[in-house]
Amino acid sequence: MSGARNYLIIGSSRGIGLGLVQQILTRYPSANVYATARDVTKATDLQSLAALNKDRLHLITADATDPNSIKAAAAEISQKTDSLDHVIYNAGILKGVGRNILDVGIEPLKENLETNVFGAYYSAVEFTPFLRNSKFERKSLVLLSSNFGSMAQADVLFKLKSAAFGTDFEPTAMYNISKTTLNRLGKELDQLLRPEGIPVLLVHPGMVKTDMNPFGEIEIEESVNGIVDVIGKDSVAEKMLYVGWNAWNDVINPAFPKTDVNNFILFQHYFITKMDCASPASTCTISEDGQGMEIEPKKRASNLPIPDTNTAEGTIDHVFDILDKYSHPFILVGHVALRWMGCSSSVDAGFDLVVRAGQFPDIVNSLVETGLWTTYDSFKVLEFFKSDASRQSPEYIDERRLIEYLYEADAVLRWGGTEGIGFSYMRLWTDETYHIDINASPLVEVPELYPWTPFLVEMEFHPALRHDDG
């Protein structure tokens, strides 16, 4: 791919798409990259990259589900070039997870198809002319797919996922259908375009740790490195169609060779998080002067200890004790709250609590007085990041994004206890900042939570069957 000059990546604001932009810009200094996002003004990471790669990275606003938007993007690109050497369709969503295919309704299927399939078709229609104009010998149209769309592996994946989710149905059925459809679209496009010298690649990126799946098996960098390698080696003569990020190629049996039950146990934790156990999220600790940064890798669900629920204390029981002292409810908000409620949401190194404005200073001081928390000057660290030229490179984007989020809170406390709790920071917000009235809001009592390592049991031995309380 060293001779390629122009790349288009559709769906680049975060995750794999953003990683591809970074990888191509870094690996090929003479390359021009056109990167799309639904709203470029909100794609702060892309904007940071563009500032560092002036005249090489061109940001284009485009909604993959809107054919007129894709057409407008093509018109905008045509003002700068009439040819593209590689068009990479990365836009994708995951809707309708965890519900029976007959109960979930048609809307999740429509949403998955609109982004994962229709958007790919609109893009192929508008950008194939650019590929036809390219003189590059190894040009290609690349569609990011998934082994979840594999018909050959459907039975194996069903057993793994249904076991991990504890269901008797395929929990990602609506997504699977969209990826199977995308694979067929790719096959039809390849039959049409390969004779013209434009092969189509369906690339499985691996079980990647992203916002869509924060407990994947590989990091974004590993995935995009492999994807760029695979694209660079492709040609009409290679006769590849479905290929993994690690260059694994099996058109007849397009499965992901590293699939195992542990991957899908991690999927279960994507929907169920307990505050009393160590979070599977990466723990990122940043020093006050911005000089030191430690990132602890995510823990597999199978490594979590099983506590004695009769004697074990929760890791943040002291927070509950302090709130009780002030007759204050525990109000969990943000990503961790969504995860606790069973919604699909990523987490970072902190969790968020809302506190009455009138009691805010006293509660913060009481937390610090425990000796387990220290105040964290996010303003100071953010200013350091902004002023340090060495921190402006793409490799620090994730760290800066975390600091910017910490900066927005009314107060940030950093964990200083000897025992890990799965989080490095507590972000505290006043009810005024959150625009809620705690005193006027109804409170819901939730059951006591205990952490358990997921495991499979035969139905007749399931302990819940003996409960008399429903």
Summary of the structure (lengths in Angstrom):
residues: 470
radius of gyration: 24.2
end to end distance: 60.6
largest distance: 74.4
contacts: 1436
relative contact order: 0.09
helix: 43%
strand: 14%
